[in-house]
Amino acid sequence: MSNNNPQSKIGKNLKKLRQEKGISQDRLSKLADLSLNTVVTVESGANPNPTIETLTRIAKALDVGVDDLIK
């Protein structure tokens, strides 16, 4: 599973941050006011291009900066 697209990085960062905070994907989707499907597809890398709005909502819900998700 070594695909080098930068988005798998967003997914990895999202998963790491979410797990560090002990938040389920379902809970995150509610906190971020996004569908569970959106959270799952971004985290899995199935959505390689989440919108800035989506990233902003996720970052806010996790109490991190958008740059923490994309770095």
N, CA, C and O of each residue as an XYZ file, in Angstrom:
284
protein
N       0.832     -1.215      0.000
C       0.000      0.000      0.000
C       0.858      1.252      0.000
O       0.693      2.133      0.844
N       1.766      1.321     -0.947
C       2.662      2.474     -0.968
C       2.360      3.359     -2.160
O       3.210      3.556     -3.029
N       1.150      3.893     -2.200
C       0.863      4.862     -3.255
C       1.320      6.226     -2.752
O       1.065      6.606     -1.609
N       1.996      6.942     -3.625
C       2.640      8.179     -3.167
C       1.834      9.426     -3.465
O       2.411     10.504     -3.612
N       0.516      9.313     -3.560
C      -0.214     10.561     -3.770
C      -0.274     11.309     -2.440
O      -0.364     10.695     -1.376
N      -0.224     12.636     -2.511
C      -0.171     13.438     -1.286
C      -1.440     13.292     -0.447
O      -1.429     13.558      0.755
N      -2.529     12.868     -1.082
C      -3.785     12.769     -0.353
C      -3.792     11.612      0.630
O      -4.447     11.685      1.670
N      -3.069     10.542      0.312
C      -3.022      9.464      1.287
C      -2.404     10.014      2.571
O      -2.629      9.494      3.663
N      -1.621     11.075      2.409
C      -1.022     11.751      3.556
C      -2.106     12.434      4.410
O      -2.080     12.355      5.638
N      -3.043     13.095      3.750
C      -4.151     13.715      4.484
C      -4.912     12.643      5.254
O      -5.231     12.817      6.430
N      -5.198     11.539      4.581
C      -5.906     10.435      5.224
C      -5.150      9.900      6.432
O      -5.735      9.658      7.488
N      -3.845      9.719      6.265
C      -3.011      9.215      7.362
C      -3.001     10.182      8.529
O      -3.155      9.784      9.684
N      -2.817     11.476      8.212
C      -2.800     12.492      9.270
C      -4.140     12.547      9.982
O      -4.203     12.630     11.209
N      -5.208     12.500      9.204
C      -6.551     12.541      9.777
C      -6.746     11.365     10.728
O      -7.216     11.541     11.853
N      -6.388     10.174     10.276
C      -6.574      8.982     11.097
C      -5.757      9.070     12.387
O      -6.248      8.742     13.468
N      -4.505      9.517     12.261
C      -3.627      9.619     13.420
C      -4.188     10.622     14.432
O      -4.275     10.329     15.625
N      -4.562     11.794     13.949
C      -5.088     12.839     14.839
C      -6.399     12.396     15.486
O      -6.630     12.619     16.675
N      -7.245     11.769     14.683
C      -8.544     11.326     15.191
C      -8.356     10.269     16.279
O      -9.010     10.320     17.321
N      -7.466      9.319     16.034
C      -7.244      8.257     17.009
C      -6.564      8.792     18.273
O      -6.871      8.355     19.383
N      -5.639      9.740     18.096
C      -4.983     10.353     19.264
C      -6.014     10.988     20.187
O      -5.868     10.975     21.409
N      -7.052     11.541     19.582
C      -8.076     12.216     20.375
C      -9.189     11.275     20.802
O     -10.106     11.672     21.522
N      -9.106     10.015     20.353
C     -10.085      9.019     20.758
C     -11.474      9.287     20.209
O     -12.477      9.009     20.866
N     -11.526      9.833     18.990
C     -12.810     10.159     18.373
C     -13.084      9.160     17.250
O     -12.212      8.912     16.417
N     -14.276      8.589     17.222
C     -14.646      7.663     16.146
C     -14.944      8.463     14.873
O     -15.186      9.669     14.923
N     -14.922      7.772     13.744
C     -15.265      8.444     12.483
C     -16.684      8.997     12.550
O     -16.964     10.085     12.048
N     -17.575      8.232     13.179
C     -18.965      8.670     13.292
C     -19.066      9.957     14.110
O     -19.760     10.900     13.728
N     -18.359      9.977     15.245
C     -18.370     11.161     16.107
C     -17.770     12.360     15.379
O     -18.295     13.470     15.458
N     -16.669     12.128     14.673
C     -16.024     13.218     13.933
C     -16.976     13.789     12.892
O     -17.053     15.004     12.716
N     -17.703     12.911     12.201
C     -18.620     13.399     11.171
C     -19.676     14.317     11.782
O     -20.068     15.315     11.178
N     -20.135     13.969     12.988
C     -21.132     14.813     13.660
C     -20.510     16.129     14.132
O     -21.104     17.194     13.966
N     -19.323     16.052     14.716
C     -18.643     17.269     15.190
C     -18.347     18.223     14.035
O     -18.445     19.442     14.177
N     -17.984     17.645     12.890
C     -17.600     18.461     11.737
C     -18.799     18.815     10.863
O     -18.664     19.545      9.881
N     -19.979     18.290     11.225
C     -21.187     18.498     10.432
C     -20.977     18.044      8.985
O     -21.323     18.745      8.035
N     -20.401     16.854      8.854
C     -20.180     16.247      7.545
C     -20.819     14.859      7.565
O     -21.104     14.320      8.635
N     -21.041     14.288      6.397
C     -21.567     12.919      6.378
C     -20.460     11.956      6.802
O     -19.275     12.221      6.600
N     -20.864     10.850      7.383
C     -19.894      9.824      7.769
C     -19.127      9.373      6.532
O     -17.918      9.148      6.592
N     -19.830      9.244      5.420
C     -19.192      8.834      4.175
C     -18.055      9.780      3.787
O     -17.008      9.329      3.322
N     -18.251     11.075      3.974
C     -17.203     12.050      3.648
C     -15.964     11.805      4.492
O     -14.847     11.778      3.975
N     -16.164     11.627      5.789
C     -15.037     11.375      6.694
C     -14.307     10.091      6.296
O     -13.078     10.059      6.233
N     -15.070      9.044      6.031
C     -14.480      7.749      5.675
C     -13.688      7.847      4.368
O     -12.572      7.334      4.278
N     -14.262      8.504      3.359
C     -13.570      8.571      2.069
C     -12.311      9.432      2.141
O     -11.312      9.120      1.492
N     -12.348     10.501      2.916
C     -11.148     11.328      3.067
C     -10.078     10.536      3.812
O      -8.918     10.509      3.400
N     -10.468      9.897      4.903
C      -9.495      9.176      5.724
C      -8.894      7.991      4.972
O      -7.707      7.700      5.117
N      -9.704      7.313      4.177
C      -9.214      6.129      3.456
C      -8.406      6.501      2.218
O      -7.716      5.660      1.641
N      -8.496      7.772      1.814
C      -7.803      8.200      0.601
C      -8.652      8.011     -0.639
O      -8.208      8.313     -1.747
N      -9.883      7.509     -0.464
C     -10.781      7.311     -1.610
C     -11.219      8.648     -2.196
O     -11.550      8.731     -3.379
N     -11.223      9.689     -1.374
C     -11.493     11.042     -1.865
C     -10.155     11.783     -1.839
O      -9.772     12.340     -0.811
N      -9.440     11.789     -2.980
C      -8.093     12.364     -2.990
C      -8.088     13.888     -2.955
O      -7.040     14.502     -2.755
N      -9.251     14.499     -3.149
C      -9.283     15.960     -3.193
C     -10.386     16.572     -2.343
O     -11.315     17.174     -2.882
N     -10.303     16.428     -1.015
C     -11.347     17.039     -0.184
C     -11.318     18.559     -0.355
O     -10.256     19.156     -0.532
N     -12.476     19.160     -0.300
C     -12.538     20.617     -0.451
C     -11.925     21.280      0.777
O     -11.802     20.666      1.837
N     -11.550     22.519      0.618
C     -10.981     23.264      1.748
C     -12.024     23.390      2.849
O     -11.686     23.411      4.032
N     -13.297     23.474      2.456
C     -14.351     23.550      3.465
C     -14.401     22.270      4.295
O     -14.526     22.311      5.519
N     -14.302     21.138      3.610
C     -14.292     19.856      4.319
C     -13.102     19.774      5.261
O     -13.247     19.390      6.421
N     -11.919     20.137      4.761
C     -10.712     20.098      5.589
C     -10.831     21.041      6.780
O     -10.417     20.710      7.891
N     -11.398     22.212      6.537
C     -11.559     23.186      7.609
C     -12.485     22.657      8.696
O     -12.204     22.805      9.885
N     -13.587     22.040      8.286
C     -14.546     21.486      9.264
C     -13.915     20.366     10.081
O     -14.098     20.288     11.295
N     -13.162     19.493      9.392
C     -12.506     18.385     10.080
C     -11.467     18.920     11.059
O     -11.402     18.483     12.208
N     -10.664     19.860     10.599
C      -9.620     20.437     11.457
C     -10.240     21.092     12.695
O      -9.754     20.919     13.813
N     -11.308     21.837     12.479
C     -11.986     22.507     13.582
C     -12.534     21.492     14.589
O     -12.414     21.671     15.801
N     -13.135     20.429     14.063
C     -13.709     19.396     14.915
C     -12.629     18.696     15.742
O     -12.871     18.287     16.878
N     -11.435     18.565     15.157
C     -10.328     17.912     15.859
C      -9.502     18.902     16.669
O      -8.572     18.526     17.382
N      -9.867     20.192     16.542
C      -9.145     21.247     17.244
C      -7.677     21.305     16.818
O      -6.774     21.442     17.644
N      -7.470     21.197     15.509
C      -6.130     21.321     14.944
C      -6.206     22.294     13.769
O      -7.298     22.693     13.363
N      -5.068     22.670     13.231
C      -5.044     23.529     12.060
C      -5.169     22.698     10.792
O      -4.825     21.517     10.782
N      -5.661     23.314      9.729
C      -5.752     22.615      8.447
C      -4.354     22.134      8.033
O      -4.214     21.067      7.435
N      -3.335     22.919      8.350
C      -1.970     22.533      7.987
C      -1.543     21.235      8.676
O      -0.700     20.502      8.159
N      -2.130     20.956      9.851
C      -1.830     19.691     10.530
C      -2.346     18.495      9.737
O      -1.802     17.395      9.825
N      -3.406     18.727      8.961
C      -3.975     17.648      8.159
C      -3.195     17.443      6.850
O      -3.055     16.318      6.370
N      -2.694     18.543      6.285
C      -2.099     18.427      4.955
C      -0.570     18.354      4.968
O       0.032     18.067      3.933
N       0.054     18.601      6.085
C       1.533     18.596      6.099
C       2.120     17.199      5.933
O       3.340     17.039      5.925
